[in-house]
Amino acid sequence: MFRQLRSQKGLTLVELMVVVAIIAIIAAVAITVFQDIQKKAKLAADQGNTAAMRSAVAIYYGKHNGLFPPSTAAVEGLVTPAPTWQCNTTPSYDTANGKVTFTAQVSDCP
């Protein structure tokens, strides 16, 4: 009287929606983690640029009989290749009291 239906191969709409939802959740988590890693890499690049500038000042000081470079622009000109700041970093350079200090104001990395 009743015909037996053949077993169907494939996914139902509900199963498909569950799979898509799981993939969306995993993608959202992965994107957030990836953005954090990018921000940390940019901050590390700026720290490396600051260290290169510090070294350039030490070399300048040694070559010029104890004189410091006159400005931040002069210090950046000593570093090859010139530093490219990733996180809106604005370095300042101060030679007050014979002490070289670098301060970098790092706003939010894009």
C-alpha positions, 0 to 999 in steps of 0.5 A: 500500500505505501511505497517505501521512499528511497533514502536521500543523500545530501543535507537538509536545510536545517543541517546546512544552516547549522554548518553555515552558522558554525563556519561564521562563528569560526571566521569571526573568531579568526578575524579578531585574532588576526587583527590583534596579531597585525596590531602587535606586529605594527607595534613591534615594527615601531619599537624596532624603528625606535631602537634603530634611531637610538643606535644611530644617535650613539653612532653619531655621538661617537663620530662627532666628538660627543655632539648629539644630532640636532633634531628628530629629523636628523636622527631619522635621516641617519637610519637607512632605510628611513623608518616608516611608522606603522601606528601613527607614532610621533617620535620626539628626541631630547638631549637635555642634561646630556641624556638622550631620551626617545619617547613615542606616542603610539595611538591606536594602530589601524 
